Amino acid sequence: MDEGRKRVLAIVAGILVARHLKTTDDLFDSRSSPRTESLVAAAVQWADRIMRKIDGVFGK
């Protein structure tokens, strides 16, 4: 996977995760929690699915 694609996946995943964080404390808390880890993992999976769908429509 090239660096540009990794950046796009990170941005999409970040947007998906940010929608579920309730407060700014959630956003800037450096401690890991099972909820946060689960949200990040799910967001990365969805971002990857979105990118594959875009590739399928517009070609890679």
N, C-alpha and C positions, 0 to 999 in steps of 0.2 A: 504494500500500500504506500503510495507516495505521500509526501509531507503535506501537500495541498489538500488532499482528500482527508487526511487525519485532522487537519485544522477545521475543515467543514463539519466533519463528524463531531468534533469537540464543541463547536458553536451550536449545532443543532441539539446535541445532548444537554448542553448548558441551558439552553432555552427551555427544554422540556423539564429539566430538574427545577429550574427557578420558578416555574409555574406552581410547583407543589410545596415550596418552602413558604411558611406562613409569615415569618418575621425576618427582619434584617439580621437578628441574632442567629437564626438558622443559616442564613447565607454566609456569615462571616465566622461561624464557629469552627475552629480547627480540629475539634475532637470528633472522632468518628463515632457514628451510632449505626445500629443495624438498619434503622429506617432510612438514613441518608445513603448508606451503602447500597441498599436495595433500590432506592430511587435512581441512583447513578447508574447501576447495572442495567436497570430497565430502560433508562433513557438512552444509553449507548446502544442497546439492542434495537430500540425503535429508530434511532438515528440511522443505524446501518440499514434497516429495512427501507426507510425513506430514501436513502441514497441508492439502494439497489433498484427501487421502483423508478426513480428518476433515470437511472442508467438504462432501464428497460424501455422507457418511453423515448428518451433522447439519444440513446447510444452512448457508449463509453469513449 
